[in-house]
Structure formats: C-alpha cells, structure tokens
C-alpha cells in the first residue's frame, strides 16, 4: 500500500532580479489524500513546504477540499489530485539553486501511512546578480 502513496513533485523557478518564485506542482494519486497546511483537527499532521537558500521566504498553500471520506465521523479537509505550492523569497547573492522538502502524511482509504518528506531542488541561474 505504501508504494501507492508515492507523489511526484515538479519544481519550476522564475527569477526577477533578486526575487525567486518557485512553483511546486505536486501530483497525488487518485486514491490518496494528504492533510492541508492547517488541518481541521489538531491531531492531524499538516503538510509543510520548506525552501533552503532563500531569505524572507513565504509559501502559498493550496486550498483544501472538504470531503466526506466515508470512514470518519466528520467531514474532513484534504488535499488531493494536482496541487500547486508557491514559494517566494529573496535570493542571496551566492545562491544558484534552491532545495527543500514537502513533508506530509499520505492516507489511503481509512489508513494513514507514516509521515514522510519528499525532497526537491531547482536551479535559479548560473550566477545571482551577474
């Protein structure tokens, strides 16, 4: 079941002067969901994006879908399908690549699997400020 929960991340970076905008396109398999960045219940594990190498980082998380999964007493907010996480930040002079992670807990049906982090990286340009 664990291999069914594998996700694919495609990062794309746009650079404007000393600012970077990175879009992480994440494909979650049809039978899988992950929790949003701010889950409805405090016992659920949030999805978190990290980006190393940028200053003044902000992350725009996708809006969750409200869904009755049929196995929980309440309706949950979940992330499913194709998602976009948008990271923005200032590029220090000596940085030419940004790397980070997407930490999440995949759930398949009524079973939540162990939390994991999928790493990603994206080149920004040959020499920042050149």
C-alpha positions as CSV (number, residue, x, y, z in Angstrom):
1,X,0.0,0.0,0.0
2,X,2.9,2.4,0.7
3,X,4.0,2.5,-2.9
4,X,0.5,3.6,-3.9
5,X,1.0,6.8,-1.9
6,X,4.1,8.0,-3.8
7,X,3.8,11.5,-5.0
8,X,5.6,13.4,-7.8
9,X,7.0,16.9,-7.4
10,X,7.9,19.1,-10.4
11,X,9.6,22.4,-9.3
12,X,9.8,25.4,-11.7
13,X,11.6,28.6,-10.8
14,X,11.1,32.1,-12.1
15,X,13.7,34.8,-11.2
16,X,13.3,38.5,-11.3
17,X,16.3,40.5,-10.1
18,X,16.9,39.2,-6.6
19,X,13.5,37.6,-6.1
20,X,12.5,34.0,-6.8
21,X,9.1,32.5,-7.4
22,X,9.1,28.7,-7.3
23,X,6.0,26.7,-8.2
24,X,5.9,23.1,-6.9
25,X,3.4,21.1,-8.9
26,X,2.5,18.0,-6.9
27,X,0.6,15.1,-8.2
28,X,-1.1,12.9,-5.6
29,X,-2.5,9.6,-6.8
30,X,-6.3,9.3,-7.1
31,X,-6.7,7.0,-4.1
32,X,-4.6,9.2,-1.8
33,X,-5.1,12.3,0.2
34,X,-2.8,14.4,2.4
35,X,-3.7,16.9,5.1
36,X,-3.7,20.7,4.4
37,X,-1.1,23.0,6.0
38,X,-3.7,23.9,8.7
39,X,-5.7,20.7,9.3
40,X,-9.1,21.0,10.8
41,X,-8.2,18.7,13.7
42,X,-5.1,19.3,15.9
43,X,-4.2,15.6,15.9
44,X,-3.7,15.5,12.1
45,X,-0.3,16.0,10.6
46,X,0.0,19.2,8.5
47,X,1.6,19.4,5.1
48,X,4.7,21.7,5.2
49,X,6.9,23.1,2.5
50,X,10.5,24.1,3.2
51,X,12.9,26.0,1.0
52,X,16.6,26.3,1.8
53,X,18.7,29.0,0.3
54,X,16.2,31.9,0.1
55,X,15.7,34.7,2.6
56,X,12.3,36.2,3.5
57,X,10.5,33.0,2.4
58,X,6.7,32.8,2.1
59,X,4.7,29.8,1.0
60,X,1.2,29.9,-0.5
61,X,-0.5,26.6,0.2
62,X,-3.4,25.2,-2.0
63,X,-6.9,25.4,-0.6
64,X,-8.2,22.1,0.8
65,X,-11.2,20.3,-0.4
66,X,-14.0,19.5,2.0
67,X,-14.7,15.8,1.7
68,X,-16.7,13.1,3.4
69,X,-14.4,10.1,3.1
70,X,-17.0,7.7,4.4
71,X,-14.9,6.2,7.2
72,X,-14.6,9.2,9.6
73,X,-17.4,10.6,11.8
74,X,-16.9,14.1,10.5
75,X,-16.2,15.8,7.2
76,X,-12.5,16.4,6.7
77,X,-10.5,19.0,4.8
78,X,-8.0,17.3,2.5
79,X,-5.6,17.9,-0.4
80,X,-6.0,15.6,-3.5
81,X,-5.1,15.5,-7.1
82,X,-2.8,18.0,-8.8
83,X,-1.7,20.8,-6.4
84,X,0.5,23.9,-6.7
85,X,2.5,25.3,-3.8
86,X,4.0,28.7,-4.5
87,X,7.3,29.7,-2.7
88,X,8.6,33.2,-2.9
89,X,11.8,34.7,-1.4
90,X,14.8,36.9,-1.8
91,X,17.9,35.2,-3.4
92,X,21.2,35.8,-1.6
93,X,24.0,36.8,-3.9
94,X,25.8,33.5,-3.9
95,X,22.8,31.1,-4.3
96,X,22.2,29.4,-7.7
97,X,19.9,26.6,-6.5
98,X,17.1,26.2,-4.0
99,X,16.4,22.8,-2.4
100,X,13.7,21.9,0.1
101,X,11.2,19.4,1.1
102,X,7.5,18.6,1.2
103,X,6.6,17.0,4.5
104,X,3.2,15.2,4.6
105,X,1.3,12.2,5.8
106,X,-0.4,10.2,3.0
107,X,-3.6,8.5,3.7
108,X,-5.1,5.7,1.5
109,X,-8.7,4.9,2.3
110,X,-9.1,4.8,6.0
111,X,-5.4,4.1,6.7
112,X,-2.8,6.8,7.3
113,X,0.7,5.9,6.5
114,X,3.8,7.1,8.3
115,X,4.7,10.8,7.7
116,X,7.4,11.4,5.1
117,X,9.4,14.1,3.4
118,X,10.0,14.3,-0.4
119,X,13.0,16.4,-1.3
120,X,13.1,18.7,-4.3
121,X,15.6,21.1,-5.9
122,X,15.6,23.7,-8.7
123,X,18.3,25.7,-10.3
124,X,17.8,29.5,-10.2
125,X,20.5,30.8,-12.6
126,X,24.3,30.5,-13.2
127,X,25.3,33.4,-11.0
128,X,22.9,35.5,-9.0
129,X,23.4,39.2,-9.6
130,X,25.7,38.7,-12.7
